Amino acid sequence: MPENRKKPLLFEKYPDLEADIPWIKLAPLRTPVKKLTILEKKLGINSLWVKCDNLSSPLYGGNKVRKLEFLLADATDKGYKKVMTAGGLGSNHCVATATFCNQLNLKPSAVLADQPITSHVRNNLLLDLYFKNKIIYTDEYDKVPRDPDVYYMVPGGSTPLGNLGFVNAALELKNQINNGDIPEPDYLFVASGSSGTAAGLLLGFKIAELKTKLHSVQTSFAPYCSFNAVRRLAKKTWKLLAKSYNSIPKAPIEQLNFNKDYFGGEYGLPTQEGIDAVKLIKEAEDITLETTYTGKTFAALLGFVRANEKKKIKDKTILFWNTYNSRDFLDILTKLDYHDLPQEIHWVFENPLTDFGLEKN
Ligand SMILES: Cc1ncc(COP(=O)(O)O)c(C=O)c1O
């Protein structure tokens, strides 16, 4: 069960950070790890696990809350009352940001750009409505006029400050290993979009003394999503910590593997492997993924298992980091009406959905 945190493990390990780094608790966090025994049997391997960041918050789970604990603390410490960020029309990051802005009495807005439309995109737009996210529909975030009263957050929240959420997450994993909850993973698979999640984990591996190989799976375009993007962000995140503790070790780049093979060429475009992976994990373990990030990442994990000789990886520990929210919004969604969204995006609900092999599920 999640423990009740008073402060990030990172502050416990490096106490001076508390004075230098903004942080506010937004969720119980410390997410559980779970063994995927049915899938292990199906795949012929013995140690397959999931890190349940889907349970990071009862309000809106997934990976973003870890970053937002640092970023929204920064916004409130600096006296901002409004926060703006950006993403695709179906952005989980924008929904997550709005959720926790509501909790802190900050007014959220989201600059949303086109992406392939799925029912997941529609649902997230309705959640933007539910969480009172003011929507600006354009793919040019940079050109939106800047207002000095607004705290601007990069898409995905992948700044050095935000990435600390995942440095901390690596320490959390280390504690779970020390407690005997999970063996030290040989391989960890995680989705990379704006790359901060992977960058934070990689740096965190060194700080937590984990030898795990990080498989960061491409789900978006370079320059935001690439081997170099992860490396660059890990370095910048290290620099932020090194201001307070110059003995902090640098990210172990040799532990990073960047996997481009499951992207499918377009952000948000469902791929057949991704769709199949979403179905498999749902049927076997009742875990719900989506097709933009986590489906492609789980497909990469399956591809890795299938491509390797069973003998070599049968007893290796493989961890899938589930970065997708699992709060069920079904009741809420049925009460929301897309006509209350800005007129210029009504087409998202009015045009028929493309059949990616998904919509009937
Ligand atoms: C479900 C999910 N997984 C993974 C990611 C990627 O995280 P990052 O942007 O830190 O690479 C996102 C980003 O929005 C996401 O929504």
The ligand as a MOL file (V3000), in Angstrom:
LIG
                    3D

  0  0  0     0  0            999 V3000
M  V30 BEGIN CTAB
M  V30 COUNTS 16 16 0 0 0
M  V30 BEGIN ATOM
M  V30 1 C 0.5410 8.2140 -20.2340 0
M  V30 2 C 1.8490 8.8870 -20.5070 0
M  V30 3 N 2.9680 8.1570 -20.4870 0
M  V30 4 C 4.1750 8.6920 -20.7490 0
M  V30 5 C 4.3010 10.0340 -21.0500 0
M  V30 6 C 5.6560 10.5420 -21.4170 0
M  V30 7 O 6.3050 11.1700 -20.3520 0
M  V30 8 P 7.4540 12.2100 -20.6970 0
M  V30 9 O 6.7750 13.3570 -21.3780 0
M  V30 10 O 8.0250 12.5690 -19.3850 0
M  V30 11 O 8.4230 11.5500 -21.5820 0
M  V30 12 C 3.1710 10.8540 -21.0580 0
M  V30 13 C 3.3010 12.2840 -21.4030 0
M  V30 14 O 2.3650 13.0140 -21.5550 0
M  V30 15 C 1.9090 10.2680 -20.7920 0
M  V30 16 O 0.7880 10.9890 -20.8200 0
M  V30 END ATOM
M  V30 BEGIN BOND
M  V30 1 1 1 2
M  V30 2 1 2 3
M  V30 3 2 2 15
M  V30 4 2 3 4
M  V30 5 1 4 5
M  V30 6 1 5 6
M  V30 7 2 5 12
M  V30 8 1 6 7
M  V30 9 1 7 8
M  V30 10 2 8 9
M  V30 11 1 8 10
M  V30 12 1 8 11
M  V30 13 1 12 13
M  V30 14 1 12 15
M  V30 15 2 13 14
M  V30 16 1 15 16
M  V30 END BOND
M  V30 END CTAB
M  END
